[in-house]
Amino acid sequence: ARLLAPPAERVAAIQGNIRQAIKSTPAARVLAARRYTAMTEAVAATHPAFVLWPETVILTDMARDTAAQAAFGALARRIGVPLFVGTIVTDAFGNYYNTMVVFDRTGAIESLVEKRQLVPFAEFLPGPAWLRAFPGANEIGAFSHGHGPQIDPLTHAGVLICWESVFGDLAVEQARAGARFFAVATDDAWF
């Protein structure tokens, strides 16, 4: 990578600095939506190729929350730039996925990118289900492993969500599938 030409695409990565301890409260959810919207509108004048928000910044099921879909779709349409929003999505079987929802510049959902490499003892509990009976085990997430490789067809970005970025095989797989560059969505508040 040190021998490659400097990047030619301007992108905007937004980090709203909302403490993890309050992140899942109703007040913080409203704060996140307002803060990230304002920060995104502020960078729109720089004409980025896309705007990237952190993982799980919007703690609602974006696949089912039509009001949230409409609001963030309207934001993407208003700024005229694709918007990657970190959220949670459930499937028909009740499985939860740490997901980046990609809105195109018209506000339509272009793709859903699910995290495949989950953090053990944080996003899932490895081992049999009876381990949940131990004290504190219910504090561990119950996410499911996503599907891939995850290439956003609109931007040709290979999307790596947080911890996935340390797994070279995922990056190589995405590069072979056509990724021109990588968008790494993480949320430093987790640490």
BELMONOR-V928448 format. One record per pair of residues at least 24 apart in sequence whose C-alpha atoms are under 8 Angstrom apart, sorted by the first residue. I is the first residue (numbers start at 1). GAP is how many residues later the second one is. If there is no record, write none. Layout:
BEGIN
I&GAP, I&GAP
END
This chain:
BEGIN
9&39, 9&40, 10&37, 10&38, 10&39, 10&40, 11&37, 11&38, 11&39, 11&40, 11&41, 12&31, 12&36, 12&37, 12&38, 12&39, 12&40, 13&38, 13&39, 13&40, 14&25, 14&26, 14&37, 14&38, 14&39, 14&40, 15&38, 15&39, 15&172, 17&172, 18&171, 19&170, 20&169, 20&170, 24&35, 29&29, 29&30, 32&25, 32&26, 33&25, 37&38, 41&38, 44&35, 44&37, 47&34, 48&33, 49&32, 49&33, 49&106, 50&31, 50&32, 50&33, 50&34, 50&105, 51&30, 51&31, 51&32, 51&33, 52&31, 52&32, 52&33, 52&131, 52&133, 53&30, 53&31, 53&32, 53&33, 53&132, 54&31, 54&32, 54&131, 54&132, 54&133, 55&30, 55&31, 55&32, 55&43, 55&44, 55&45, 55&106, 55&107, 55&130, 55&131, 55&132, 56&29, 56&30, 56&31, 56&32, 56&42, 56&43, 56&131, 57&28, 57&29, 57&30, 57&130, 58&27, 58&28, 58&29, 58&30, 59&28, 59&29, 60&27, 60&28, 60&29, 61&26, 61&27, 61&28, 61&29, 62&25, 62&26, 62&27, 62&39, 63&26, 63&27, 64&25, 70&37, 72&31, 72&35, 73&30, 73&31, 73&33, 73&34, 73&35, 73&36, 74&33, 75&32, 76&27, 76&28, 76&29, 76&30, 76&31, 77&27, 77&28, 77&29, 77&30, 79&26, 80&25, 80&26, 81&24, 82&25, 86&99, 95&48, 95&49, 96&46, 96&47, 96&48, 97&46, 97&47, 97&48, 97&49, 98&45, 98&48, 102&50, 104&50, 110&42, 110&43, 110&44, 111&41, 111&42, 113&33, 113&37, 113&38, 113&39, 113&46, 114&31, 114&32, 114&33, 114&34, 114&36, 115&30, 115&31, 115&32, 115&45, 115&46, 115&49, 116&29, 116&30, 116&31, 116&32, 116&48, 117&28, 117&29, 117&46, 117&47, 118&25, 118&26, 118&27, 118&45, 118&46, 119&44, 149&24, 149&25, 149&28, 150&24, 151&26, 151&27, 151&28, 156&24, 156&25, 157&24, 157&25, 157&26, 158&24, 158&25, 159&24, 159&25, 159&26, 160&24, 160&25, 161&24, 161&25, 162&24, 162&25
END
